[in-house]
């Protein structure tokens, strides 16, 4: 079974990488090579949804938390940690449309 499910989409100015970390007990790290899409060196954003299935089953209000944090783009690559039991959307700027 795959632990990371990944789907990427893009607009003229932004690449969105949607990632589900299915591991219940481990944060997973990955390096994304986006050099072909010409992202400028600098910053992107990782939007995160995190929670526990136990709290969801109990139908507790606020069982998921949402936060955003910067990610660093260097040489067309981005190294990201995906927390256990999380959904991430990376927002990476790109140069020009194709």
MOMO-V714368 format. One record per backbone hydrogen bond with DSSP energy under -1.0 kcal/mol. NH is the residue of the N-H (numbers start at 1). CO is the residue of the C=O. E is the energy in kcal/mol with one decimal. If there is no record, write none. Layout:
BEGIN
NH & CO & E
NH & CO & E
END
This chain:
BEGIN
5 & 20 & -2.2
7 & 18 & -2.2
9 & 16 & -2.8
11 & 14 & -2.9
15 & 92 & -3.2
16 & 9 & -3.3
17 & 90 & -1.9
18 & 7 & -3.4
19 & 88 & -3.0
20 & 5 & -2.3
21 & 86 & -2.6
22 & 3 & -3.5
28 & 82 & -2.5
30 & 80 & -2.4
32 & 78 & -3.3
34 & 76 & -2.9
37 & 34 & -2.0
38 & 35 & -1.7
42 & 73 & -2.1
44 & 71 & -2.5
45 & 91 & -1.9
46 & 69 & -3.2
47 & 89 & -2.7
48 & 67 & -3.4
49 & 87 & -2.4
50 & 65 & -2.4
51 & 85 & -1.1
56 & 52 & -1.8
57 & 53 & -2.9
58 & 54 & -1.5
59 & 56 & -1.6
60 & 55 & -1.9
63 & 60 & -1.1
65 & 50 & -3.1
67 & 48 & -1.9
69 & 46 & -2.0
71 & 44 & -1.7
73 & 42 & -2.8
74 & 77 & -2.4
77 & 74 & -1.6
78 & 32 & -2.2
80 & 30 & -2.8
82 & 28 & -3.9
85 & 23 & -2.0
87 & 49 & -2.3
88 & 19 & -3.3
89 & 47 & -2.3
90 & 17 & -2.9
91 & 45 & -2.9
92 & 15 & -2.9
94 & 13 & -2.3
95 & 38 & -1.4
END
